[in-house]
């Protein structure tokens, strides 16, 4: 005669082995899909948090009477390039009006726009 303990172990082992026959690759694919969606949502939340911090700083600057700076990803991109006094600029004169020698070592170009 099988006692209750053996009966429960037999039933439990049957349930475990029956669950193991499920397609694990589809479960892994679903879990990976969920993980990717979660990472995407977290990235979007991080961007929103950064934007909120920039907005709060802008509001604080406005309250102080300062002009807020536009948020930028890289401040180096907004800085103008440094002037190089040794650089030579070759600008084609073409059919433009020339006063003085055409082969002068220094050429001053004046550009105006009449509207």
VEXDO-256575 format. One record per residue (C-alpha): x, y, z; residue in one letter; residue number from 1. Coordinates in Angstrom, 2 decimals, padded with zeros to 5 digits. Layout:
        u        v        w  res    n
        X        Y        Z    A  NUM
...
***
This chain:
        u        v        w  res    n
   000.00   000.00   000.00    X    1
   001.22   003.49  -000.92    X    2
   001.19   005.95   001.95    X    3
   000.09   009.56   001.59    X    4
   003.63   010.92   001.47    X    5
   004.58   008.71  -001.48    X    6
   001.33   009.59  -003.21    X    7
   002.02   013.33  -002.92    X    8
   005.59   012.91  -004.17    X    9
   004.33   010.93  -007.17    X   10
   001.72   013.61  -008.01    X   11
   004.24   016.44  -007.54    X   12
   006.84   014.79  -009.76    X   13
   004.20   014.21  -012.44    X   14
   003.24   017.90  -012.35    X   15
   006.87   019.01  -012.54    X   16
   007.65   016.81  -015.53    X   17
   004.45   017.82  -017.31    X   18
   005.33   021.52  -016.91    X   19
   008.84   020.94  -018.23    X   20
   007.54   019.79  -021.59    X   21
   006.25   023.33  -022.36    X   22
   008.04   025.29  -025.09    X   23
   010.68   027.24  -023.16    X   24
   011.96   029.13  -026.20    X   25
   008.63   030.93  -026.65    X   26
   008.66   031.89  -022.97    X   27
   012.21   033.24  -023.34    X   28
   011.19   035.24  -026.42    X   29
   008.29   036.77  -024.54    X   30
   010.51   037.61  -021.58    X   31
   013.10   039.22  -023.89    X   32
   010.36   041.24  -025.57    X   33
   009.07   042.42  -022.21    X   34
   012.61   043.28  -021.10    X   35
   013.27   045.33  -024.26    X   36
   009.99   047.21  -023.85    X   37
   010.85   047.92  -020.22    X   38
   014.33   049.22  -021.14    X   39
   012.80   051.45  -023.81    X   40
   010.29   052.84  -021.32    X   41
   013.07   053.46  -018.77    X   42
   015.14   055.33  -021.37    X   43
   012.14   057.53  -022.20    X   44
   011.56   058.20  -018.50    X   45
   015.21   059.22  -018.06    X   46
   014.87   061.70  -020.93    X   47
   011.67   063.11  -019.44    X   48
   013.39   063.53  -016.06    X   49
   016.30   065.40  -017.68    X   50
   013.87   067.66  -019.54    X   51
   012.00   068.39  -016.31    X   52
   015.22   069.32  -014.52    X   53
   016.09   071.70  -017.38    X   54
   012.60   073.22  -017.25    X   55
   012.82   073.69  -013.49    X   56
   016.19   075.40  -013.88    X   57
   014.77   077.65  -016.60    X   58
   011.82   078.60  -014.41    X   59
   014.17   079.35  -011.50    X   60
   016.29   081.54  -013.81    X   61
   013.19   083.41  -014.97    X   62
   012.19   084.05  -011.38    X   63
   015.65   085.48  -010.73    X   64
   015.33   087.73  -013.78    X   65
   017.94   085.89  -015.82    X   66
   017.49   084.80  -019.40    X   67
   017.36   081.01  -019.44    X   68
   019.74   079.14  -021.70    X   69
   018.36   076.65  -024.16    X   70
   019.13   073.07  -023.13    X   71
   021.83   071.50  -025.22    X   72
   023.37   068.09  -025.47    X   73
   026.87   069.45  -025.99    X   74
   027.96   072.96  -025.06    X   75
   031.08   072.65  -027.20    X   76
   028.95   072.63  -030.36    X   77
   027.52   076.08  -029.55    X   78
   030.88   077.80  -029.10    X   79
   032.19   079.60  -032.19    X   80
   035.49   078.36  -033.55    X   81
   038.65   080.13  -032.43    X   82
   040.08   082.66  -034.89    X   83
   043.38   081.63  -036.47    X   84
   045.42   084.74  -037.32    X   85
   047.76   082.71  -039.56    X   86
   045.04   081.25  -041.76    X   87
   044.89   082.47  -045.35    X   88
   041.47   082.65  -046.95    X   89
   041.36   082.34  -050.74    X   90
   038.23   083.99  -052.05    X   91
   037.55   084.08  -055.77    X   92
   036.94   087.63  -056.95    X   93
   035.40   086.59  -060.26    X   94
   033.84   089.50  -062.20    X   95
   033.56   091.72  -059.13    X   96
   034.55   095.38  -059.21    X   97
   038.13   095.83  -058.04    X   98
   039.67   099.06  -056.78    X   99
   043.45   099.00  -056.86    X  100
   045.79   096.21  -057.97    X  101
   044.18   092.85  -058.76    X  102
   047.26   090.99  -057.48    X  103
   047.56   092.84  -054.16    X  104
   048.76   090.78  -051.19    X  105
   045.73   091.87  -049.12    X  106
   042.19   091.98  -050.43    X  107
   039.35   093.56  -048.52    X  108
   035.90   092.40  -049.58    X  109
   032.81   094.39  -048.69    X  110
   029.47   092.67  -049.09    X  111
   026.18   094.49  -048.85    X  112
   022.63   093.44  -049.44    X  113
   020.18   096.03  -050.68    X  114
   016.59   095.18  -049.95    X  115
***
